[in-house]
């Protein structure tokens, strides 16, 4: 995933930027940075490095090792619109979007898989076809 530091972004540390933009905890962002999975303009930096507008941040997010497939779950959803190509969901606060460490089930993706079966083959097996996502608390 490539991210650009925008002029209107507040000046901040690399770990805070990655955590915010990738919806991760600061410690998870710091671990990715320490493992060399995050670079700024092609160079690995420390988590405490300050970012400047225009810099390009690349985050190489590994797929969770424990979860190999998206398991369908019958979870009630507030579907605002759906057709053969698009689904618009009113996601309730507290519902995790993607399976990840600590949340391999009970997610929006598990519910969509149960409701619609086949999902777009974009974004990998655990992140299929989502155009926009909100964090758990939104």
Buried (B, 14 or more C-beta within 10 A) or exposed (E): EEBEBEEEBEEBBBBBBBBBBBBBEBEBBBBBBEEEBBBBEEEEBEBEBEBEEEBEBEBEBEEBEEBEEBBBBEBEBEEEEBEEEEBEBEBEEEBBBBBBEEBBEEBBBBBBBBBEEEBEEEBEBBBBBBEEEEEBEE
